[in-house]
Amino acid sequence: MRIVVDTNVLISGVFFGGFPRKILSSIVNGKITACATFEIINEYEEIVQEMIDRKQGRINRTILIPLITTMEIIKPSSHIAICRDPDDDKFLECAKDSHALYIVSGDKDLLVIEKYENIQIVTAKDFCEKYLPD
């Protein structure tokens, strides 16, 4: 199964744990495939660095290496402009072009869409309860 992980889920998983960390662990362990574009990877790295700079974590950017190296990096070809926050369209483009079934997000601007074509937009909790039961 292919998914796209929104930045807020990645940040929550890296810094705080819970359902987002369970998803990240499943990606690193090869249980699910996460897809991203270089633009998404850059956003992950920038936000992690911002969190580190604010001293909200005792880690460094290398924490992302195991995750990023297991992700399928794609070059987007779609141009989607439907999100209330245009910066979130890149997650829809990635999901469409990688044939992902889910975008896992905590962002209300994405969650309000619920579904785009065959892509469901779900919270980390909903995804875990349905696909990563204990």
C-alpha positions as CSV (number, residue, x, y, z in Angstrom):
1,M,0.0,0.0,0.0
2,R,1.2,3.4,-0.9
3,I,0.7,6.5,1.2
4,V,1.8,10.1,1.3
5,V,2.7,11.5,4.7
6,D,1.9,15.2,5.4
7,T,4.6,17.2,7.1
8,N,2.6,17.6,10.3
9,V,2.3,13.8,10.7
10,L,6.0,13.4,10.1
11,I,6.8,16.1,12.7
12,S,4.4,14.6,15.3
13,G,6.0,11.1,14.7
14,V,9.6,12.3,15.0
15,F,9.1,14.6,18.0
16,F,6.1,13.4,19.9
17,G,5.2,9.7,19.1
18,G,1.7,8.2,19.1
19,F,0.0,7.1,15.9
20,P,2.3,9.2,13.7
21,R,5.3,7.4,15.1
22,K,3.7,4.1,14.5
23,I,3.2,5.1,10.8
24,L,6.8,6.2,10.4
25,S,8.1,3.0,12.0
26,S,5.9,1.0,9.6
27,I,7.4,2.9,6.7
28,V,11.0,2.3,7.9
29,N,10.3,-1.4,8.5
30,G,8.9,-1.8,5.0
31,K,5.3,-2.6,6.0
32,I,3.9,0.3,4.0
33,T,5.4,2.4,1.2
34,A,5.5,6.2,1.6
35,C,5.9,8.3,-1.5
36,A,7.2,11.9,-1.7
37,T,8.6,14.4,-4.1
38,F,11.8,16.4,-3.6
39,E,9.6,19.4,-2.7
40,I,8.0,17.4,0.1
41,I,11.3,16.1,1.3
42,N,12.7,19.6,1.4
43,E,9.7,20.7,3.5
44,Y,10.2,17.9,5.9
45,E,13.8,18.8,6.4
46,E,13.1,22.5,6.8
47,I,10.4,22.0,9.4
48,V,12.5,19.5,11.4
49,Q,15.3,22.0,11.4
50,E,13.0,24.7,12.6
51,M,11.8,22.4,15.4
52,I,15.4,21.7,16.4
53,D,16.4,25.3,16.3
54,R,13.5,26.1,18.7
55,K,15.0,23.4,20.9
56,Q,11.8,21.4,20.9
57,G,13.8,18.2,20.4
58,R,17.1,16.7,21.3
59,I,17.8,15.3,17.9
60,N,19.4,16.4,14.7
61,R,18.3,16.2,11.1
62,T,19.9,12.8,10.5
63,I,16.8,11.3,12.3
64,L,15.1,11.6,8.9
65,I,17.7,9.5,7.0
66,P,16.1,6.1,7.6
67,L,12.7,7.4,6.7
68,I,13.7,9.3,3.6
69,T,15.9,6.4,2.2
70,T,12.9,4.0,2.4
71,M,10.5,6.4,0.7
72,E,9.7,6.2,-3.0
73,I,10.7,9.6,-4.5
74,I,8.7,10.6,-7.5
75,K,8.7,13.4,-9.9
76,P,5.2,15.0,-10.0
77,S,3.5,15.6,-13.3
78,S,0.0,16.6,-12.1
79,H,-1.0,20.1,-11.3
80,I,-3.7,20.3,-8.8
81,A,-5.1,23.5,-7.3
82,I,-8.0,22.6,-5.0
83,C,-6.8,23.1,-1.4
84,R,-7.7,26.1,0.7
85,D,-4.0,26.3,1.4
86,P,-2.3,26.1,-2.0
87,D,0.9,24.8,-0.3
88,D,-0.9,21.6,0.4
89,D,-1.7,20.8,-3.3
90,K,1.8,19.2,-3.5
91,F,0.6,16.3,-1.3
92,L,-2.4,15.7,-3.6
93,E,-0.1,15.8,-6.7
94,C,2.3,13.4,-5.1
95,A,-0.5,11.0,-4.1
96,K,-2.1,11.1,-7.6
97,D,1.2,10.6,-9.5
98,S,2.4,7.8,-7.2
99,H,-1.0,6.1,-7.2
100,A,-1.1,6.3,-3.4
101,L,-4.4,5.3,-1.8
102,Y,-4.0,7.6,1.2
103,I,-2.7,10.9,2.4
104,V,-2.2,10.8,6.1
105,S,-2.6,14.3,7.6
106,G,-3.6,16.3,10.6
107,D,-4.0,19.4,8.4
108,K,-7.7,20.6,8.3
109,D,-7.1,22.2,4.9
110,L,-6.5,18.6,3.5
111,L,-8.8,16.7,5.8
112,V,-11.8,18.8,4.8
113,I,-11.4,17.4,1.2
114,E,-11.8,13.8,2.6
115,K,-11.3,12.2,-0.9
116,Y,-9.8,13.3,-4.2
117,E,-10.3,10.9,-7.0
118,N,-9.4,7.5,-5.5
119,I,-7.2,9.0,-2.7
120,Q,-8.6,9.2,0.8
121,I,-7.3,11.8,3.2
122,V,-7.3,10.5,6.7
123,T,-5.8,11.2,10.2
124,A,-2.9,9.2,11.6
125,K,-5.3,7.7,14.2
126,D,-7.8,6.6,11.5
127,F,-5.1,5.1,9.3
128,C,-3.5,3.2,12.2
129,E,-6.8,1.8,13.5
130,K,-7.7,0.6,10.0
131,Y,-4.4,-0.6,8.7
132,L,-1.9,-0.9,11.6
133,P,-3.8,-2.6,14.4
134,D,-1.7,-3.8,17.3
